[in-house]
């Protein structure tokens, strides 16, 4: 699992989750968790599954994570009428089809979960 630790670290940081939180949830020390992210220790498959679950991403997303894809933006400054500056961002995504499919499945699962929760909420309001 090349670069898995670093990919986990980047995703965790993007999601603003602390190493301490992850270590606590995984029932390991923060130092051990840090060593896994820094690729000083290997990550067992079972632990990798738990990490993906905590980060709420598919394992394939972690395996194929590419920071350049996420942050590859082109910023343009253009003038609009009246000489007022307008800032726009163009996102240039070259996403691996496997990663895109994993995202689509994740979105579908979340939409289904939201629909179920909305039904439960509606049922509770009706009582």
N, C-alpha and C positions, 0 to 999 in steps of 0.2 A: 504494500500500500504506500506507494511513493507520494510524498508531500501531503499525506492525509492529515497529519498533525497540524501543519501550517494552514491547510484549508479549513480545518475545524477552528483554528484560532481566528482566522479572518472572518468567518461566518459568525462566530461568537461575538466578535468585536462589532460587526455591523449590526447585530441584534442587541448590542449594549447589554450583554450578559457577562457577569464577572466569573473569573476562574473559581472563586470561592463558592459561588452558587452551584456551578457545574460539579465541583468536587463533592460538595455536600450531597447533592442529588445522586451522585454515582457512588457515594459511600467510600470515597478514597480521600487521601490528603490533598491539599491544594498543591503541595510540592510535587506529588506524583502526577497530578493532572497537568501541571506546568511542563514536566518532563515529557509527557505524551505529546503536548502541543509543539514542543521544541524538538520533537522527534529523537529524544534521548532514550525513550522507552517505546516499545511497540504497543499497539492497541489490539487487544483480542477482539475477535468478531462480535462476541456478545456485548462487550463494552462499546464497540463502534455502533451497534444497533441502538443502545441506550443513548449515546451521545446524539445520534441523528434524531431520535425521538425528542430529546430535550431541546434541540435546536429547531425542531419542527420542520425538518427538511428530509427529503429522501436521501438515502446513502449515496445514490448515483450523483446527486447534486454536490455532495461533499467531494466525492471522488473526482468529479470533472470540473470543480470550481475553478474559475479563471478570473482573477481580479481585473484583468484588462477588459474582459467582456462587461463586467458590472460597471466599471468606472470609465469606460471609453466614451467620452462625450466630446462633442465639438461645440464650442461656445461661439456664437456669432453676435456681433454688435452691429445693428443696422439702424439707420435713421428712418423714422416715420414722419409723416407730415407735421409741420410745425417745428422741426428740428429737435424733437424730443427723442432721446435715445431709447431704444427698445432692446431688451436682452432676451435672447431665446437660446434654448439648449436643444441640440439635435442629438438624439441617442443613436449610436451606431452599434447595433447588436449583431454579432455573428455567433449565434448560439448553436451549440452542437444539437442536432435533432433529438438525441437521447435525453439531453438535459431539458430541452423544450417540452418533450413528451412527459417527463417527470413533473415539470411545473404544471402542465395542463391537468395531469391526474391529481396533483395536490389541490389545485383550484377547484376541480370538480368535487373532491371530497369535502373541501371547506364549504362549498355551496350547498351540498347535501346536508352537512351538519347544521348550517345556518337555517335551512328550511325546516329541519326537524326541531331545532330550538325554537323557531318562530311558532310552529304548531303547538309545542308545549306551552309557550307563553300565552298564546291565544286561548288554549284550553284552561289555563289558570285564571285568566281574566274573566272567562265565562262562568266560572264557579261562583 
